[in-house]
């Protein structure tokens, strides 16, 4: 993000997406909500697509920052964390559940805005590419961590665990489900990981 005003406009757009939906996001609405002089948002993002791109860029920055404390592969001692430790599943399940819990609670507004942008991206090829590139920044760490944890197919397993998390979030926020507790998340993720990372020789029929 290039300036404080650009951050303000982008974060206001995120708030409007979460509170009013895609139709409620206009340049004028951002100016009014942010307390900016009329035309300020248009000066930064002249088209609607440019405004959506600005919001998505800022949303990605915020989510990457939130996740990095938990899933920064360069900071974490992954080999030491997983090598021969029986509590490996619990440690990884705790990390993943914490990330999901954050998206359901303190960052719920961002999650709703992301769903609005995801749906819009299905109709705008220009936005689709940006959205997909942003999503890869979350899938790649999953592959790195599952590789260190001993996955036999970390790319496929990475896709699966991301899909699991997205399904849980959507069901709670936009579906017919209810918000899971943190323990629900931790147990669910743990069961998924045990299925992925179990010793193949220990599986039935092996």
N, C-alpha and C positions, 0 to 999 in steps of 0.2 A: 504494500500500500504506500502511495507516494507522499501523502500529506495528511495532516490531522483532519482537515476538512473532508478529504476523500474517505478517511476512516469513518468520520461522523455520518457522511451520506450513506456509505455502505452499510454501517451497522443500523442506521435508521431504516434502510430498505429491508434489512433482515427482520427487524421488528415488525414492519408493516406486512411483510409476507406471512409472518407467523400469526399476526392478529387479524388481518383483513383478507388474506389470500392474494392470488395473483392479480385479480381485478382491482384490489385496493392499492396496488403499488403504482403510483404515478409520480412524475417529477414534482408536481405541485404538492402532492401529499408528503413527499419527503421534505421539501422546503418547510412546510407548515409544521410537521412533527419535530423536525430538528431545530426549529426556530431560526431558519436561515432566510436571508432576503430572497424574494421571488426571483427565479432564474438561476439560483446558485447551483442547483442539481443539474440543470441543463448545461451549464458551463463545464461541468466535470464529465457528464455522460450525456451526449447530445441525443442519442436514440434510446429507445426502450431496451434494445439488445445490449447496448453499452452499459445501461444501468443494471441489468441482470448480471452481466459479466462482472461488474464491479462488486455486486453483492456476493456472487459466488466466489470471487477471489478472496474477499475478506472472510467469508465463512470458512473457506478452506484454511486460511491462515490461523483463525481462531481454533479450529478443530485440531489442526496439526499441533499447535502449541499445547492444547489440553491433553493430547495423546502422548506427546513426546516424553512426558515424565514417567509414563508407564511402559511405553513400548519403544524407547530409543535403543535400537540394537547396538549403536556405537557406545552408549554409556553403560548398558547392562553387560555383566560378565556372563554371557549366555552359556558358554561351555561349562563354566564353574557352577552356574545355576542348575543345569540339568544333568551333569555327568554323574550317573549312578545314584542319584538322590531319590529315595522313595517318595518324598513329598513333592516331586516335580509336578504332578498333576494338580495338586492343591495350590502350588505357587502360581502356575499359569492360569488356572481357573479363577483365582483371586484377582489377578491382574485384569483378565478379560471381563469378569463380572463388574469390577470397579469402573471400567470404561463404559460399559453399557448402563450401569446405574447413573453415572454422571450424565449421560445423554438423556436419560429418562427424567432426571430431576433438575439439577441446577442449569443444565444446558438444553432443557426441553424446547425452549423457544427456537434455538438454532436447529434442532432436529426437525421441527415442524417446517421451518423455512427451507431446509434442505429437501424435504419431500415436495414442497411447492416447486422448487427449482428442478428437481428430478423429473417431475411430470411435464414441466414446460420444455425440458430438454428433449423429450420424446417428440415434440412438435417443431423444434428448432434445431436443425443440424449444426448450426454454428455454435450453439450452446452445448450440444451433445459432446462435441470433442473436448471442450473445456471441462465439462462435468466428469467425463471419463478419465481425463488426465488427473484431475483432482482425486478421484476415487483410487487411482493406482497408488497414491501416496499412503493409503491405509492398507491396501492389500499386500504391498511389498514387504512391510515389516512383519505381517502375519506369516508370510512364506519364510522369512529369515528366522523367526522365532521357532516355527515348527521344524525347520531344518535342524536347528540346534537341539531341539527336543527329541530328535530321532525319527521324525516322520518318514515313512517309506515313499510318500508321494506328497511333498510339501506344497507344491503348486495347487494340486487338487484339494488337499486338505485346507489350504489357506482360503481358497474360494468357498469351501463349505462352512468354515467357521465364520467368515464374513457374512455369508448368506444366513446362517443361523442367527447371528446378532441382528441383522437387518430385519429378519422375520419377527424376532422378539420385540424389537422397537416398534415396528409397524403395527403389530397386533395390539400392543398396549396403547399407542398414541392415536392411531387412525382406524384400527380394526374393531372387532367386537370383544376383544379381550379386556382384561384388567391389568393394572400395573403389577408386575411381579415384585416380590420382596428381594432384597439383596441376596438372601440365602437361596431363594428360588433360582436366581441367576447363577450363583456360584455352583450350585448342585447341577443345574442343567448343563452348564459349560463343562464341568468336570466329567459328567457322563459322556458328553460328546468327545472330549479329548481322550478319555480312556479307550473309547472305541477306535479312535484314529491311531493312537500311539501304542496300543498293546502289542506285545511280542507276538508276531504272526504264529509262532509255534504253539502259543497258548490258546489260540482260537479253536472253537469246535470245528472238527473236520480237517484240521491242519495235519 
